[in-house]
């Protein structure tokens, strides 16, 4: 990966970690949580790849669409399945 691409990814990760996120799991909405808390919850398995995230509770996306929030070890497991 080029230095520009790496910097862009780091900027996006910093932006996403700085957001306040809502988590929707099995229809139940919780939050808001800091991005660092969401990342930690993903890492320990409290938030699954198909659970959804939102910053505004209007637009929801599955966790797996935010690879910057998925810790490296967890990302390898998700990618391998």
Chimera marker file (.cmm) of the C-alpha trace (Angstrom):
<marker_set name="trace">
<marker id="1" x="0.000" y="0.000" z="0.000" r="1" g="1" b="0" radius="0.5"/>
<marker id="2" x="1.328" y="3.443" z="-0.888" r="1" g="1" b="0" radius="0.5"/>
<marker id="3" x="2.028" y="6.051" z="1.766" r="1" g="1" b="0" radius="0.5"/>
<marker id="4" x="-0.861" y="8.168" z="0.431" r="1" g="1" b="0" radius="0.5"/>
<marker id="5" x="-3.273" y="5.230" z="0.634" r="1" g="1" b="0" radius="0.5"/>
<marker id="6" x="-2.100" y="4.385" z="4.152" r="1" g="1" b="0" radius="0.5"/>
<marker id="7" x="-2.523" y="8.001" z="5.295" r="1" g="1" b="0" radius="0.5"/>
<marker id="8" x="-6.001" y="8.147" z="3.765" r="1" g="1" b="0" radius="0.5"/>
<marker id="9" x="-6.977" y="4.951" z="5.593" r="1" g="1" b="0" radius="0.5"/>
<marker id="10" x="-5.575" y="6.301" z="8.872" r="1" g="1" b="0" radius="0.5"/>
<marker id="11" x="-7.519" y="9.550" z="8.392" r="1" g="1" b="0" radius="0.5"/>
<marker id="12" x="-10.737" y="7.623" z="7.760" r="1" g="1" b="0" radius="0.5"/>
<marker id="13" x="-10.126" y="5.411" z="10.810" r="1" g="1" b="0" radius="0.5"/>
<marker id="14" x="-9.513" y="8.479" z="12.989" r="1" g="1" b="0" radius="0.5"/>
<marker id="15" x="-12.692" y="10.097" z="11.664" r="1" g="1" b="0" radius="0.5"/>
<marker id="16" x="-14.826" y="6.996" z="12.278" r="1" g="1" b="0" radius="0.5"/>
<marker id="17" x="-13.369" y="6.428" z="15.746" r="1" g="1" b="0" radius="0.5"/>
<marker id="18" x="-14.209" y="10.049" z="16.588" r="1" g="1" b="0" radius="0.5"/>
<marker id="19" x="-17.906" y="9.616" z="15.752" r="1" g="1" b="0" radius="0.5"/>
<marker id="20" x="-20.701" y="8.758" z="18.147" r="1" g="1" b="0" radius="0.5"/>
<marker id="21" x="-22.372" y="5.531" z="16.997" r="1" g="1" b="0" radius="0.5"/>
<marker id="22" x="-25.663" y="3.787" z="17.606" r="1" g="1" b="0" radius="0.5"/>
<marker id="23" x="-25.723" y="-0.002" z="17.408" r="1" g="1" b="0" radius="0.5"/>
<marker id="24" x="-28.770" y="-1.948" z="16.218" r="1" g="1" b="0" radius="0.5"/>
<marker id="25" x="-28.670" y="-5.618" z="17.187" r="1" g="1" b="0" radius="0.5"/>
<marker id="26" x="-31.728" y="-7.819" z="16.704" r="1" g="1" b="0" radius="0.5"/>
<marker id="27" x="-33.895" y="-4.683" z="16.397" r="1" g="1" b="0" radius="0.5"/>
<marker id="28" x="-32.681" y="-3.188" z="19.696" r="1" g="1" b="0" radius="0.5"/>
<marker id="29" x="-30.924" y="0.180" z="19.396" r="1" g="1" b="0" radius="0.5"/>
<marker id="30" x="-28.298" y="1.174" z="21.960" r="1" g="1" b="0" radius="0.5"/>
<marker id="31" x="-25.936" y="4.115" z="22.161" r="1" g="1" b="0" radius="0.5"/>
<marker id="32" x="-24.549" y="6.496" z="21.369" r="1" g="1" b="0" radius="0.5"/>
<marker id="33" x="-21.076" y="5.063" z="21.913" r="1" g="1" b="0" radius="0.5"/>
<marker id="34" x="-17.685" y="6.509" z="21.041" r="1" g="1" b="0" radius="0.5"/>
<marker id="35" x="-16.063" y="4.842" z="18.043" r="1" g="1" b="0" radius="0.5"/>
<marker id="36" x="-13.357" y="3.438" z="20.313" r="1" g="1" b="0" radius="0.5"/>
<marker id="37" x="-16.044" y="1.711" z="22.410" r="1" g="1" b="0" radius="0.5"/>
<marker id="38" x="-17.708" y="0.287" z="19.291" r="1" g="1" b="0" radius="0.5"/>
<marker id="39" x="-14.328" y="-1.035" z="18.104" r="1" g="1" b="0" radius="0.5"/>
<marker id="40" x="-13.740" y="-2.679" z="21.490" r="1" g="1" b="0" radius="0.5"/>
<marker id="41" x="-17.237" y="-4.250" z="21.457" r="1" g="1" b="0" radius="0.5"/>
<marker id="42" x="-16.580" y="-5.635" z="17.985" r="1" g="1" b="0" radius="0.5"/>
<marker id="43" x="-13.248" y="-7.011" z="19.179" r="1" g="1" b="0" radius="0.5"/>
<marker id="44" x="-14.762" y="-8.940" z="22.070" r="1" g="1" b="0" radius="0.5"/>
<marker id="45" x="-17.702" y="-10.207" z="20.029" r="1" g="1" b="0" radius="0.5"/>
<marker id="46" x="-20.495" y="-8.123" z="21.552" r="1" g="1" b="0" radius="0.5"/>
<marker id="47" x="-21.152" y="-6.604" z="18.133" r="1" g="1" b="0" radius="0.5"/>
<marker id="48" x="-21.308" y="-8.962" z="15.137" r="1" g="1" b="0" radius="0.5"/>
<marker id="49" x="-20.435" y="-8.247" z="11.483" r="1" g="1" b="0" radius="0.5"/>
<marker id="50" x="-24.115" y="-8.149" z="10.471" r="1" g="1" b="0" radius="0.5"/>
<marker id="51" x="-25.249" y="-5.913" z="13.339" r="1" g="1" b="0" radius="0.5"/>
<marker id="52" x="-25.836" y="-2.369" z="12.147" r="1" g="1" b="0" radius="0.5"/>
<marker id="53" x="-24.259" y="1.006" z="12.896" r="1" g="1" b="0" radius="0.5"/>
<marker id="54" x="-25.594" y="4.529" z="12.507" r="1" g="1" b="0" radius="0.5"/>
<marker id="55" x="-24.512" y="8.013" z="13.499" r="1" g="1" b="0" radius="0.5"/>
<marker id="56" x="-28.013" y="9.483" z="13.111" r="1" g="1" b="0" radius="0.5"/>
<marker id="57" x="-30.431" y="6.548" z="13.648" r="1" g="1" b="0" radius="0.5"/>
<marker id="58" x="-31.802" y="7.153" z="10.149" r="1" g="1" b="0" radius="0.5"/>
<marker id="59" x="-29.246" y="5.466" z="7.892" r="1" g="1" b="0" radius="0.5"/>
<marker id="60" x="-28.001" y="2.057" z="9.051" r="1" g="1" b="0" radius="0.5"/>
<marker id="61" x="-25.155" y="-0.028" z="7.625" r="1" g="1" b="0" radius="0.5"/>
<marker id="62" x="-23.813" y="-3.454" z="8.628" r="1" g="1" b="0" radius="0.5"/>
<marker id="63" x="-20.667" y="-3.393" z="10.740" r="1" g="1" b="0" radius="0.5"/>
<marker id="64" x="-18.675" y="-5.276" z="8.091" r="1" g="1" b="0" radius="0.5"/>
<marker id="65" x="-18.912" y="-2.215" z="5.809" r="1" g="1" b="0" radius="0.5"/>
<marker id="66" x="-16.725" y="-0.301" z="8.287" r="1" g="1" b="0" radius="0.5"/>
<marker id="67" x="-13.469" y="-2.308" z="8.240" r="1" g="1" b="0" radius="0.5"/>
<marker id="68" x="-11.681" y="0.604" z="9.945" r="1" g="1" b="0" radius="0.5"/>
<marker id="69" x="-13.725" y="-0.110" z="13.088" r="1" g="1" b="0" radius="0.5"/>
<marker id="70" x="-12.940" y="-3.830" z="13.091" r="1" g="1" b="0" radius="0.5"/>
<marker id="71" x="-9.820" y="-4.760" z="15.078" r="1" g="1" b="0" radius="0.5"/>
<marker id="72" x="-7.185" y="-6.536" z="12.972" r="1" g="1" b="0" radius="0.5"/>
<marker id="73" x="-7.560" y="-9.970" z="14.609" r="1" g="1" b="0" radius="0.5"/>
<marker id="74" x="-11.347" y="-9.866" z="14.267" r="1" g="1" b="0" radius="0.5"/>
<marker id="75" x="-11.052" y="-8.661" z="10.652" r="1" g="1" b="0" radius="0.5"/>
<marker id="76" x="-8.976" y="-11.735" z="9.749" r="1" g="1" b="0" radius="0.5"/>
<marker id="77" x="-11.675" y="-14.021" z="11.169" r="1" g="1" b="0" radius="0.5"/>
<marker id="78" x="-14.419" y="-12.176" z="9.255" r="1" g="1" b="0" radius="0.5"/>
<marker id="79" x="-12.414" y="-12.216" z="6.003" r="1" g="1" b="0" radius="0.5"/>
<marker id="80" x="-11.769" y="-15.947" z="6.303" r="1" g="1" b="0" radius="0.5"/>
<marker id="81" x="-15.454" y="-16.864" z="6.667" r="1" g="1" b="0" radius="0.5"/>
<link id1="1" id2="2" r="1" g="1" b="0" radius="0.2"/>
<link id1="2" id2="3" r="1" g="1" b="0" radius="0.2"/>
<link id1="3" id2="4" r="1" g="1" b="0" radius="0.2"/>
<link id1="4" id2="5" r="1" g="1" b="0" radius="0.2"/>
<link id1="5" id2="6" r="1" g="1" b="0" radius="0.2"/>
<link id1="6" id2="7" r="1" g="1" b="0" radius="0.2"/>
<link id1="7" id2="8" r="1" g="1" b="0" radius="0.2"/>
<link id1="8" id2="9" r="1" g="1" b="0" radius="0.2"/>
<link id1="9" id2="10" r="1" g="1" b="0" radius="0.2"/>
<link id1="10" id2="11" r="1" g="1" b="0" radius="0.2"/>
<link id1="11" id2="12" r="1" g="1" b="0" radius="0.2"/>
<link id1="12" id2="13" r="1" g="1" b="0" radius="0.2"/>
<link id1="13" id2="14" r="1" g="1" b="0" radius="0.2"/>
<link id1="14" id2="15" r="1" g="1" b="0" radius="0.2"/>
<link id1="15" id2="16" r="1" g="1" b="0" radius="0.2"/>
<link id1="16" id2="17" r="1" g="1" b="0" radius="0.2"/>
<link id1="17" id2="18" r="1" g="1" b="0" radius="0.2"/>
<link id1="18" id2="19" r="1" g="1" b="0" radius="0.2"/>
<link id1="19" id2="20" r="1" g="1" b="0" radius="0.2"/>
<link id1="20" id2="21" r="1" g="1" b="0" radius="0.2"/>
<link id1="21" id2="22" r="1" g="1" b="0" radius="0.2"/>
<link id1="22" id2="23" r="1" g="1" b="0" radius="0.2"/>
<link id1="23" id2="24" r="1" g="1" b="0" radius="0.2"/>
<link id1="24" id2="25" r="1" g="1" b="0" radius="0.2"/>
<link id1="25" id2="26" r="1" g="1" b="0" radius="0.2"/>
<link id1="26" id2="27" r="1" g="1" b="0" radius="0.2"/>
<link id1="27" id2="28" r="1" g="1" b="0" radius="0.2"/>
<link id1="28" id2="29" r="1" g="1" b="0" radius="0.2"/>
<link id1="29" id2="30" r="1" g="1" b="0" radius="0.2"/>
<link id1="30" id2="31" r="1" g="1" b="0" radius="0.2"/>
<link id1="31" id2="32" r="1" g="1" b="0" radius="0.2"/>
<link id1="32" id2="33" r="1" g="1" b="0" radius="0.2"/>
<link id1="33" id2="34" r="1" g="1" b="0" radius="0.2"/>
<link id1="34" id2="35" r="1" g="1" b="0" radius="0.2"/>
<link id1="35" id2="36" r="1" g="1" b="0" radius="0.2"/>
<link id1="36" id2="37" r="1" g="1" b="0" radius="0.2"/>
<link id1="37" id2="38" r="1" g="1" b="0" radius="0.2"/>
<link id1="38" id2="39" r="1" g="1" b="0" radius="0.2"/>
<link id1="39" id2="40" r="1" g="1" b="0" radius="0.2"/>
<link id1="40" id2="41" r="1" g="1" b="0" radius="0.2"/>
<link id1="41" id2="42" r="1" g="1" b="0" radius="0.2"/>
<link id1="42" id2="43" r="1" g="1" b="0" radius="0.2"/>
<link id1="43" id2="44" r="1" g="1" b="0" radius="0.2"/>
<link id1="44" id2="45" r="1" g="1" b="0" radius="0.2"/>
<link id1="45" id2="46" r="1" g="1" b="0" radius="0.2"/>
<link id1="46" id2="47" r="1" g="1" b="0" radius="0.2"/>
<link id1="47" id2="48" r="1" g="1" b="0" radius="0.2"/>
<link id1="48" id2="49" r="1" g="1" b="0" radius="0.2"/>
<link id1="49" id2="50" r="1" g="1" b="0" radius="0.2"/>
<link id1="50" id2="51" r="1" g="1" b="0" radius="0.2"/>
<link id1="51" id2="52" r="1" g="1" b="0" radius="0.2"/>
<link id1="52" id2="53" r="1" g="1" b="0" radius="0.2"/>
<link id1="53" id2="54" r="1" g="1" b="0" radius="0.2"/>
<link id1="54" id2="55" r="1" g="1" b="0" radius="0.2"/>
<link id1="55" id2="56" r="1" g="1" b="0" radius="0.2"/>
<link id1="56" id2="57" r="1" g="1" b="0" radius="0.2"/>
<link id1="57" id2="58" r="1" g="1" b="0" radius="0.2"/>
<link id1="58" id2="59" r="1" g="1" b="0" radius="0.2"/>
<link id1="59" id2="60" r="1" g="1" b="0" radius="0.2"/>
<link id1="60" id2="61" r="1" g="1" b="0" radius="0.2"/>
<link id1="61" id2="62" r="1" g="1" b="0" radius="0.2"/>
<link id1="62" id2="63" r="1" g="1" b="0" radius="0.2"/>
<link id1="63" id2="64" r="1" g="1" b="0" radius="0.2"/>
<link id1="64" id2="65" r="1" g="1" b="0" radius="0.2"/>
<link id1="65" id2="66" r="1" g="1" b="0" radius="0.2"/>
<link id1="66" id2="67" r="1" g="1" b="0" radius="0.2"/>
<link id1="67" id2="68" r="1" g="1" b="0" radius="0.2"/>
<link id1="68" id2="69" r="1" g="1" b="0" radius="0.2"/>
<link id1="69" id2="70" r="1" g="1" b="0" radius="0.2"/>
<link id1="70" id2="71" r="1" g="1" b="0" radius="0.2"/>
<link id1="71" id2="72" r="1" g="1" b="0" radius="0.2"/>
<link id1="72" id2="73" r="1" g="1" b="0" radius="0.2"/>
<link id1="73" id2="74" r="1" g="1" b="0" radius="0.2"/>
<link id1="74" id2="75" r="1" g="1" b="0" radius="0.2"/>
<link id1="75" id2="76" r="1" g="1" b="0" radius="0.2"/>
<link id1="76" id2="77" r="1" g="1" b="0" radius="0.2"/>
<link id1="77" id2="78" r="1" g="1" b="0" radius="0.2"/>
<link id1="78" id2="79" r="1" g="1" b="0" radius="0.2"/>
<link id1="79" id2="80" r="1" g="1" b="0" radius="0.2"/>
<link id1="80" id2="81" r="1" g="1" b="0" radius="0.2"/>
</marker_set>
